[in-house]
Amino acid sequence: MEKQEAELIFIPFPIPGHLLATIELVKLILTHGRRRIHTITILHWGLPIFPPSDNDASLQTLAKTESRIRIVTLPELQNPPPMEFFLKAPEYYILEFVKKMVPSVRDAVSTVLSSSRDGSDTARVAGIVLDMFCVPLMDVGNEFHLPSYIFLTCNAGFLCLVKHVQERHRRVKSGFDRSSGEEENIVPGYVTSVPTKVLPLGLLTSEPYDTWVDMTERFHEAKGILVNSSKSIEPNAFSYFESIPVYDYPPVYPVGPILYSNDRSILDPLERDRVMTWLDKQPESSVVFLCFGSLMNLPATQIKEIAQALEIVGCKFLWSIRTDPKDYPSLSEILPDGFLNRVSGLGFVCGWAPQVEILAHKAIGGFLSHCGWNSILESLRFGVPIATWPMFAEQQLNAFTMVKELGLALEMRLDYLLADGEIVKADEIARAVRSLMEGEDVPRRILKEIAGAAKEAVMDGGSSFVAIDRFIDKVVVSAMDCSKSR
């Protein structure tokens, strides 16, 4: 039997969207590299700002179903950065936290390397795959002569912006000015110019901007960047990276769309069954799905405006509301009085929801979304039209990309920021939902074509399938090089 050649170490950032996408990428690499990849070790740690339970359950399920995956949980950080850092500049807090993890990561990598050397097979650790927020850990890879790769859970357009920020910073040495929000930025890889008002908030204020620069300047040190997208979704962005000589920038691998599989741990199976049973009874393309991610809670005043909008429109809806149980033990406490009774035959309100299953369901006709990239990929994969309501992080850029650059979504808002405290009124939300479900401008035919192309991209012979194989080939060669250098 042919010996398997390489081992990899993955270091994801431990928030749900990043971690779950990493889990699915790990599965894909093991499937593709069945006779070339021996083991993948995932180093995992907790963050004070996010509860670890859901992430831990997903990782343990993964380890039980795949013998070639090892989960190593790192010790809790005893001296995390003060929470004031997070409140002032989340990016700065995150990067400082990761830097403090270096000793634990160094010890874990050393242990993995020792285990690899002592094994009876010929597999050797060939590299470290880092989340974009974990780039300070490249220093650990360098210590052990291990090449570092980056897994970008954002899109290729975001990577274009990252490269542009570095090139601009060499000239300007300062952040972008939000007060001139209509300023147009020429970003290579984009056909349309990008307004300053849709850039991530961290680029618009001094301290987070400096952190962005520190973090993204290390991208060029990577031996490759894996992007959760496909050429069929972002042809211009990937064509741009293909045109760059390899000595000027790392190779970029389109490896998506990577979707969460439905066999991951489910927080509440009974709730899942209630949701899907209700959907099964609804007519095809009749339901609008509303969900705004797992990280940010909308204020009660905004939830009431959404509820009023749904009553104004009167269409069928499925609404997933994530709230902090400490503040609102039950959903009825934050909804308008009598709302659930008035819409009992029209809509369904739930907490957690199995988003992939929902978007794949024939009853779903539209998606009012915060425009997190994972959510966008899921909607594109199943051809579900989106109305954009970005909240934070890079979601404004995602919304702009979908509406203006790709023409694949309807615009409700492009530059909305939850942190500004603005409450979007019911009438505006109602107009967006009505346009999404009834409007003639919804690009349903194009979305259907994109859905087919996205599915083909990850199938045998597809562009993303081939890109993963190219990455594995590079890893195998690195395994031999690393073995010689240690």
N, C-alpha and C positions, 0 to 999 in steps of 0.2 A: 504493500500500500504506500502511495506517495505521501511523504511527510508534508505537513502543513508548515508554512514558512514564517509567518509573522504574528506578532502580538501588537496590540495597540492599547494605549491608555487614553480614556476619554475623561475630560474634566468639564462637565456642564455647569452652568450657573443655576443654583437651586431655586428657581421660581418655576411655576407650572408650565407656562408656554415654552420656555427654553428647555427644561428637563424632559418633558414629554416628547418634544421634537427630536431631542438627542436619542432617546430610547428607540424611537422608530428608525432613525438613521443607523444605529447600532445593529438593529435587526436586519436592515437592508444589506449592510456591509457583510454580515455573517452569512446571509443567504447567497450573495454574489460570490463571496470568497470562500466557499465551503472547503476547498482544498488548498487555499492559500492563506487564510486567516485562522490562526489557531485559537486565540483567546482575546477577548476584549475586557479590560478592567475599567470600571467606572468608579472614579473617586467622588464621593458625595459628602456634603456637609450641610448643616442647617444655618439659617439666617434668623436673627432675632425678629426681623420685621415680617417674616412669613411663617405660618405654622408648618412644621415638617411632615405632619401625619399623612397627608394625601400623597406627597412625593415619595415618602418611604414605602407606602403601600404599592405604588406603581413599580418601584425598583425591586421590591421583594417578589412581586408577581413575575417580573422579567427574569430574575435569577432562577426562579423555580421552573420556568418553561424553557430555558436555554442553558445547557450545561457549559457552554463556552463563554458565558458571561460571569464575571466576578464583580461583586459589589463591595467596595471598601468604604466604610463610613469613618470619616476623620473625626478626631476629638473636637469637642465643642471649644470654640475660641474663647479663651478666658478674659481677654482684654479687647473686646470689639470697640470700634470707634464709637464715640458718643452719639446718641440718637439725634442730637442737635445738628450733626453733620447731615443726616438724612433729610431732616426737615428743611435745611437750608439749600442743600445741593445733593440730591439723591445719587448722581453720578460720582461725586467725590466720595461719598460714604461707601459706595459699592467698591470703588477701586482701592480705597484704603483698607477695606475689609479683606479683599483678595490678597493684597500685599502682606497682611498679617497672617494669611494662611500659608505662606511660603514654607516655613519650617515643617508644618504637618505634611504638606504635599511632598516636600523633599524626602521625608522619612518614608512616606508611602511608596513613592517611586523607587526608592532604594530597595525596599522590601520586594516590590514586584520584579525588579531587575535581578535580585538575588535568587528569587524563586525560578525565574526564567533560566538563569545560568545553571541552576542545580537540577533542572528537569532532565528527563531522559530523552526528550525529543529534540529536534533541531530548531524549534521556534525561538525567535529572538524578538525582544521589544523593538519596534521599528519607528515609534514616534508617539507624540502626544497630540491629541485633538482637543483644542480649547474653545470654549465659548468666547465670544468677542469680549465679554466683560472680564475674562480670565487671562488676558494677554500678559499681565505681569508675571504669570507663571512660566512664560517662555524662559525666564532666567533659570528655572529648575531644569528644563529640557537642555539648555546649553551646558549646565554643569555636568550632565550625564551624556553629553554628545548625542542627544535625541532631537531629531527635527520636530518642529512644531507646526501644526496645521490649525486653521481656524474654521469652526463651523458657525456660519452666520445664519441665525434663525430669522433674520430680516430678509428683504429682497435684494435683487441686484441693483435696483435703483438707489437703494440706501448705500450700497457699496460704492456706487458712482459718487454719491455725495461725500462719503468718507474720504475718497481719494481727492476730490475737489477741495475739501476743507484743508487738507494738508498742503496742497499746492497753493491755495489762497493764503494760508497762514505764513508761508515763506515770504509773501509780499506784504501782507497787511498787518500781521502780528496782533490782531484784535478780533473780537467776536462780531457777529452780524448785528445790525441795528433794527430792532423790531418796530421802532417808531416810523421807519420808512418802509412799512409793510408791503408796499406795492413794488419795491425794488426787485428787479428781475435778475436772477443769477443764471449764468450760462454754465450748466453742469454737463460735462461730457458724458455721453450715454443717454441723455434726454434729448428728444427732439424739440420739446417745448421748454421755454425758460421757466425757472422755478422761482416763484415769489418768496421773499424772505419770510412772509407771514406763515408759510406752511413748513418751515424748517423746525426740527426738534427744539423744544424750549431751551435745552441745555446749550445750544449754540448762540443763544441770544443774551445771555448774562455772563459776566466775567468769570466767576469761579467755576461754574460747570463747563464753560467753554475751554478753560485751561485743562480741565480733566479730559474733555473730549480729545483735545489735541494730544495730550500725553498718551491716551489709550490708543488712538487710531494711528499714531505715527509708527507704531510697532507692527501694523498690518504688513508692511513691506518685508518684515523679517520672516514671515511665515513661508513655508515651502509650498503651500497651497491653501486656497480658501474655498470651502465647500458652501454653496449657497442654496437655501431651501426655495428654489424656484426652477423654472424651465425656460428653454429658449422659446417655446411656443407662447409663453405668457409675456416674457420680456425680451423680445428679439433685439431691440436696439441696445439695451444695456449689455447683454452678453456679447453682441457683435463688437461693441466698444472694447471689452476686455480681450477678446480674441485678437484685436488689432494691435495690442500692446506687446512689444518684445518681452520675452520671458526674463531678460536681465533687468527690465525696468519695473516689473511688478509680478507678484506670484501668480501662477496659473489659477484660474477660477473655474471651479467645477459646478455646473448646474445639476443638482442631485434631487430636485423636487418635481412635483409637489409631494412633500412628506406629510401624510395625514396620520393622526392618532388612530390606531386600530381599535375596534370595538371590544377587544378582549382585555383592555386595561381594567384595573380595579374600578368598580363603580361605587360611588359614595353611598347611594341609596337605591338598591335594585327595585324596591317597591315604587319609588317615585319614577324611576325610568319606565317601569311597566305602565304606570298611570298615564304618563306623557304619550308613550307610543300607542297605547290603546285608544286614547282620544284622537290622535292623528289618523289612525287607521279608519276612523269613521268620517273623515272630512273629504270633500270632493278634491279632485286633482287641481293643484296650483291655486288653491283658494285661501291659504293661510299665510299671513305675514309673521315672520319669526323676529322677535326682538331680544337681543342679548348683547351685553356690553362688557364682556370679559370677566376674568376671575380676580383681578387685582384691585379694581377701584369700585367703591360703593357710591352710587348716586345719592344725593341728599333727598330727604322725604319730599321736599317741595318740588323737586324735578320729577320724582316718581308720580306725584299727583298730576302734573301737567301731561305726562305720557298717558296716564289713565284717561284723562279727559279727552285727549286726542283720539284714542281708540274708540271712545264712545261717539265722538263726532263722525269718524269715518264709517263705523259700523261694519267693518269687514271682519272676517274670522282672524283670530290672532293666537299665537303662542308666545308667552312672555316669560322669560327667565330673569328673575330678580335675585341678584346676589346681595345680601345684607349681612351685617355683623350681628350674630345672635345676641350679643351683649346689649346692643342698642334696640333691636327689634326682634323679640323671640318669635313672632309670627308675622307673615306677610300682611295679614288683614290690618295690622296696626299702622301701616304706612300708606295704605290705599284709601281713597275717598270712601266715606260712609256709604254703604250699600252698593259699591262698585261690583263686587263679586256676584251679588244677586242679580244686578242688572245685566251682566254679560254672561250669565251662566250658560246660555245656549249658544253663545257666540265665540267665547275665547277660553283660554286655559292659562292660568298663572301658576308658576312653579318656582322653586329655588334652583338648585343645580339641575342641569339638563344635559343629556347626551348629544352634544352639538353635531357631531359627524352623522349620527343616525338620523337626526332631525333634518339636516340639510339634504340628506340623501333621499328623504321621503317624498313621494309623489305629491303629497298634499301641500308642500311648501311652495309658495309662489313668489316670495320676496323676503329680504333679510335687511332689517334696520340694524346696522352694525357700527361698533366703535372702530373698526378698521384695523384691528390687530392683524398682523400678517398671517398668522395661522388661520384665523377666521376667514380671511379673504381667500386663502388657498382652498379651504373647504368649500366655500361657496362657488369658486371657479370650477373645482373638480366636478361639482354636480349641476353646474349651469344655473345657479340661483342668483337672480339679480340683487344687487346691493344698493341701498341708499346710505350715504356716508354721514356718520356722526362721530368723528375722531374725538378722543378724550385727552391723551397725553402721550409721552415718549415720541416715537417716530410715526404715530398714527396719522398726523396731519399730512405728512409726506406721502404715506400710503394712500390716503384719500385723494390727494392731488394726482398721484400716479394713476390711480384707477379711473378718475373722472377725466382729467385733462390730457394725460399722456397716452393712455391706452383706450379710453372711451368705453370702459367696461362697467361703469357704475353711474348711478344718478347722484347728483349733488344735493345734499341737504345742507351740510356745512363742510368746509374744508379746513378752516383755521380755528375751530372751537377748541378751547382749553378748559377742562374741568376746573383747573386750579384758579382760573379767573373768577369763579363763583357765579357766572352768568346762568340764569335759568332760561332755558329755551321754552317758549310758550307753546301751548297746546295747538294753536292754529297753524304754526309753522310745522310742527311735527305731523299734524293731520294732512297738510298739503303734501309732505314728502311721502307719507304712507299711501295716500291716494294715487299719487303719480307712480309710485313703485308698483302698485297692484293693478292700476287701471290705465296708466299712461301709455301712449303710443311710442314714446321715445325710449322705452326700455329695450336694451340691445339683446333681446332673447336669442335671436338667430346666431349672433356672434358668440354669445356665451355658450351656446350649445356646441359650436365648433371648438371653442377653447376647451370645454369640458372633455371632448373627445381627444383633442391633442394632448391635454394634460395627462389623461389616462394612458395614452400611447407612449408618452415620454418615459414612464417608469417601467414599461413592459420590455420584454426581451428585444433588444435591437433599437429601442427608443433612445433619444438623445441623453436623457438623464441616466438611463441604464448603462449606456456606454461610458458616460462620465464617471460613474461609480467604479466601473471596471478599470478605467484609466487611473483613477486614484489608487485602487488596490494594487495595480501593477507597480506604481511608484512606491507604495509602501513596501512591497516585497523586495524591490531593489534596495530600498533604504535598510531593510532588515539585514541584508548581507553587509552593507557598508557599516552599519552600527556595530555589527558583530566584530568587524575588523578593528574598529576604533576603540573598543572597550577591552 
